[in-house]
Amino acid sequence: MPTKERKTCAFIIEDSDKYYKTILNGVKTQIGSDLSSKIIKEIRSTKDGKLLMITDTSDEAAKELKSLMEKATDTMKDRRFAMASKMEIIHIKGLNATTQKENVENAIATKLDNKDAQFKVSDLRPNISYTMAATLAIGCAEAERVLRDDFIRVNLVRCPAQKRINVPRCSKFWSYDYKVVDCKGLDRKGTCYRCGKPGHTHKDYENEEAYPVCETSGHKAGSGKCQKFKRALSNVKNLNGTSSYSRAPQEHQLTPNTVDCPNCKAPDHKQTVSDALNTEN
């Protein structure tokens, strides 16, 4: 008998007047340990300093949690969206330059024939030929419906919709040619992902972008300009018959001239919703 997929909720909490730790302390004070131990699965900071709270809860408990959070500070704002425990990430491209995020959300709800459908759309970002792109996080069942025609109509335009897969890479040396367990190269932990140099993070880099494995400047690791990445991407495309991908590093990696199953997940690797939505494509 098939099991029902467990649902979770995500609260993204922000406060223009306070930092993450201050927000967290306020939330913890209001929620208390009893309610927290029953429903909260994870609390962490997003890349832009907001507080992301993942809960495993009923609608009634979520409403109680939301009410308590609103008491933490008068200036706090929160956004809640429900999500399945298993999510698909879909890239939507070809949006015209006048498209708004709301247009994409309405188009997805129309495609699903459900105005109350639960999903998350990223902010729109520039893409080729003066078009825009967006990333969609949605439950697996709903993703199948979105991908059924390989496109979604947003305003007057038929925009390609493609499921993302992972292009595996050694997380230690950043190579696409072998698994991390076989790595004998330099451990680049703490090295800037954008320029390949130590001493700063990718957010603070001021150097020219460079991928140290191919010893070529002008592009970062996982860039579409990188020939090593293109070869790895081609292998994954041929294996899976897909044209969308992720640049996020994974623990399971390519062996020479072959690829591991891109659907397998690395040990101790967990992708959060915020991470997924912040992955560029």
N, C-alpha and C positions, 0 to 999 in steps of 0.2 A: 504494500500500500504506500503510495507516494506521500512523503512528509510535506507539510505546509511550510513554505519558506518563511523563516523568521524575519520580522520587520524591525527596523530600528529607526530612530529619529536623530537628526543632527541639528544642534543649535549653534549658530554662529553669532557670537556676542561681541559687540564693539562699544567703546566709550571714548568719545573724542577728547575727554578731559583726563583720561587715566591710561596707564600702561598695563600690559598683560598681567603682571603679577598682582597689581592692585585690583584689577577686575576679578582675578581668580580668588583673591582673599575675600572680596565682597560676596562672590557667589557661594563660596564654601561656608561663610558665616550664615547666609540665609538658608541654604539647603539643609545643612546639618548632616551628621554622619548616618543617621538612620535611613532617610530617604535616599541618600547617595549610595549606600551599600546595596540597595535594592534595584536601582534602575540605571546608574551611570556606569558605562563601560570604559570610557576613555575621555580624558581632558587634555588638550594640548594647544599650543599656539600655532596659528596659521603663519604663512610666510610674511603677511603684512601686519602682524601683531594683534590680530583678533583672537578671541578665545573660541576654540572649536570643542563642543561637547557632544559625544556620541552616547545615546541612551538606548537601552533595551527595555521598552516600556509600553504600556497601554496608553490610549488617548487620554484617559482620565488622569493617570499619573503624570503624563506630559503637561497637561493643563495646570496641574498643581505645581509642577516644576517651573513652568513659565511664570506663574503668578509669584512664586518666591523670588525668582530672578529679577522681576520688575521692581521688587522692593529693595534690591541691593543698592541701587543708585537711581536718582531721578534722570540722569543723562544717558543711562545705558539703553542701547537698542539691541534687539535680537531678531534673528530670522530663523524660522524653523522649517525644515523640510524632511519628509519621511523618505526612507530609502530602504531597498532590499539589502539583505546581508551580502548578496552577490550582485555586483554592479557591472554594467558594460559602459565603456567609454567610446563615444562616437564623435567623429570630427565632421562638421558641416562646413562645406566650402562654397565659394561662388556667390556669396551674399553681396548684393550691390552696395555701393558706398553710402546710400541713404538708409540702409536697414538699421533698425534699432533692436536691442536685446528683446524687448517686448514682442516685436514681430516674430522673432524666432520661437519664443515661448508659446505664442498663440498658434503658430503653424504646427508645432509638435502636439499641442492639445487637440487641434483639429485632426491631425493624422491619426491620433489615438482614439478620436471620437469620445474624448473624456476631458471636460474642463477641469476636473479635480485630480487629474493624473499627477503623480509625484515624480519630479525630476529636477535637475539643476543644470542651468545653462551658464557657461562662463561669460565674462565680458567679451565683446567682439574685438578681434585683433586684425591688423592689416594682413593681406595675403597678396598673391600675384595679380598683376593686371588690374590694379586699383579695385580689387574686390576685398571682401572681409571673410573671416572664418570664425567659427565658434566651436566650443567643446561641450558635449552633452554627457552628463552622468545620469544613468537611468537603469531601472531594474531589467534583468535579463529578458523576461517575458515581453515587456514593453519594447525593449530594444529590437526584438525580432520583428515587431510590427513596423517600427520606424525604418528598418533596413529592408523590408520586403521588396520595395521598388528601387532600392539603391539611390533614392533621391527623396528630398522633401521640398514641397513648394512653399517658398517664403515670399509673400507678396506676389509678384508676377513671375518670379524666377524659379526654375527647377534646380535646386542646389544639391550636388552630390553629397550623400551621407555614407560614411565609411567607418567600419568598426576598427578600432585601434588594436594592434598586436604589439608585442615587445620585440625589439631587436636586441638579443642578449649580448652582454659584454662582461669581460672580467672586471669585477668591481675593485680589484686591487691595483692592477696595472693599466686598466682601461682598454685592453686589447680585445678585438673581436675574434681572435684566432684560436683561443683555447679557454678551457674552464679555469675558474679561480683556483681549484684544487691543484691544478698543474702549473700554476703561475710561479715562475722563478724571477720575475722582474721586480722592479722597484714598487714599494707600497706607496701609493699616492694619497693615502689618507691625510686629510687636512690641506690638500693642495687645491688651489682655485680651479674650479671646473671650466672656467672660461678662458684662462690664459695658461694653465698648466704650471703655475709658479706658486711656491709656498709663501706663507706670511700674511695672507689675507683671504677673505671669502669671495665667492663669485659676486656678491652684492657690492663689494668695495673695490673691485678690480679697476685699474686705470691703464693696464697694458693692452697691447694689441691682442686680439683673440688668437689662440694657438692650440693645436692638439699635439701634445708631445710625442705620442706614439708614432705618428707619420712624419714628425719633425717638419711640419709645414705650418707657417703662420697664416693668418687671415681667416681662420675658422676655428670654432671651439669643438670640443669632443661631441660626437653625435650630430654634427652639422651636415646638412644636405650637400655642402660643398666638399665634404671629405670623401676621397675615393675608397678608403677602407670601409667607411660606413655604407657607401653605396653598394659595394660588393656584398656586404653582410645583409643589407636590406633586400637586394636582389634574390639572395638565397631564401630569405624568409617569404618573400612574395611568391617565388616558385613553389615553395612547399605548401603554402596556404591559399594561394589564389586570391590574394588580397593586395590592396595598394595603400593601406593606411598603416601607421606604425607609431611606436613610442620611442622617444630618445632617452627614456629613463634607464639607468644602469640596473642590471639584475645580477644575481649570484650565479644562476645557471647560464652557461655561456656556449659560444660556438667552439666546436672542435675544428681543426683545419679542413676547409672545404666542405664542411657539413654544418647542420644546425640542430640544436636540441629542439624539442617540442616547445613552441612559444607559449603554450597554454599552461605549462607547469610553472609553479611558483617556487621561488628560492626559499631556502630555510631561513626563518627569522625575518622574512621580508613581508611587509604589510603596506599596502598602498592605501592611503587615506583619501577621502573624497577631495579635500583641499589640494592635496598633492596632484591628484589626477587632473583636476581642473586647471592647475597652474602649469601643466605640461604643455609646452608649445608644440605646434605641428605645422 
